[in-house]
């Protein structure tokens, strides 16, 4: 099955998806999860760059330092990325070699 990698993803993320597509035979719903993982990674990187540029705290309208809003975006995007990768179970062994890790992961291939 031929999958079209969205152009809005960052070039390194597009290369990562191409590599996974070369290594794994994904169904269409797996591919959609993979794209969402790529989007979460890109968003996490955007937020990380914003925090690196502006600092971990920013002043509010009263001049009081508050956590940079991108800190939460980075955290949430990292969690989404990790969860999507877990759902894809790309690290699962072949079905004959060992049982799945849990009832809901690892046996999708």
Secondary structure, DSSP 4 states (H G I P E B T S, - for coil): ---PPPTTS-HHHHHHHHHHHHH----HHHHHHHHHHHHHHHHHHHHHHHHHHH-SEEE-TTS-EEE-HHHHHHHHHHHHHHHHHHHHTTTPPPTTTS--SSSSSS---
